[in-house]
């Protein structure tokens, strides 16, 4: 199968990914996830130069370094969110209402 090179920008850094057109979508998504340093539950979005959302799949059209896609992590899982006591809030008072 043919090999594709996809050029993209993530967090202001120019990147490129090489994959085969018969690779699985999940493998390709994992490649982009790795480039974005995103976790397994983070949500990625890929935009073309016109700002349109494009699907991350092996059918992704090849591009050039001058027409890079833009990869964004739009939602991340927050496991380390502070608790109410760490924020100085007493939730028991709210629950008592």
N, C-alpha and C positions, 0 to 999 in steps of 0.2 A: 504494500500500500504506500501511497504517497505521504511524504512528510510535509507538514505545514509549519511555518514560523509566524507567530502572532506577536506584534509589537503593542505594548501598552504602557500606561503610566499608572503608578500607584504611589500615593503619598509624595508626589512630586519627583519620583525616581523613574527613570526610563528602564523598562524591563522587556524581556522577550521570552516567549515560551515556544518550545518545539514539541510537536506531537504528531502522531500518525492519524490519518483520517478514519481509521477503523478502531481508534481507542474508545473506551467507554466514556460516557458523559461524566460519570462520577470521578473517574481518574483525571479528566481535564479540569473539573471543578476543584479537585484537591490540589492540582498544580497552581491554579489561581489563588486558592485559599492560602497555600504556602507562601506564594509571592507577597500576599497582603499581610502575612503573619497573623492570619485570622484563625479563630478557634473553630471546632467542628460544628458549633451551633450558630456561628455568626452568619449574617446575611450579606452576600456579595451582590453587587450590581455592576454590569459592564455597559458602557456607553460608547457609541461611535463618535466620529468627529462632529456630526450634526447634533449630538446630544441625545440621540435616540437610544433607548434601552435595547440591547441585543442579547440573545440567548447564549449562554455559555454551553456550547455543545461542539462535537467534532465537526459539525457543518458550518462552524464559524468561518466567515470569509477571511482569507489571508489579507493582510494589509502591508503597509510600508512603514519605515521609521517616521515618515512625514505625516502619516495618517493613523497615528496611534490611538488605540482604544483607551478609555479611562476606566480604571477599576476602582471601585469604592466599597468599603465596608460600611454598610448603612445601619446595621444593628449588631450589637454584641451582647453576649450573655454576661450578666453582672453577678457573679458568685461572691465577690468581695464587697458587696454593698454594706455600708455601716448599719448597725442596728439602732433602734430608737435611743437606747441608753448611751450609745457612743455619740449621738447627736444632741444629747441633753433633753430628750423628749420622754415623758412618762406615758406610755401607751395604755397602761392599766387605768389611768384616769379617764381616758377616752372610752375604753371598753366599759367602764362602770356607768356611763351615761345611759 
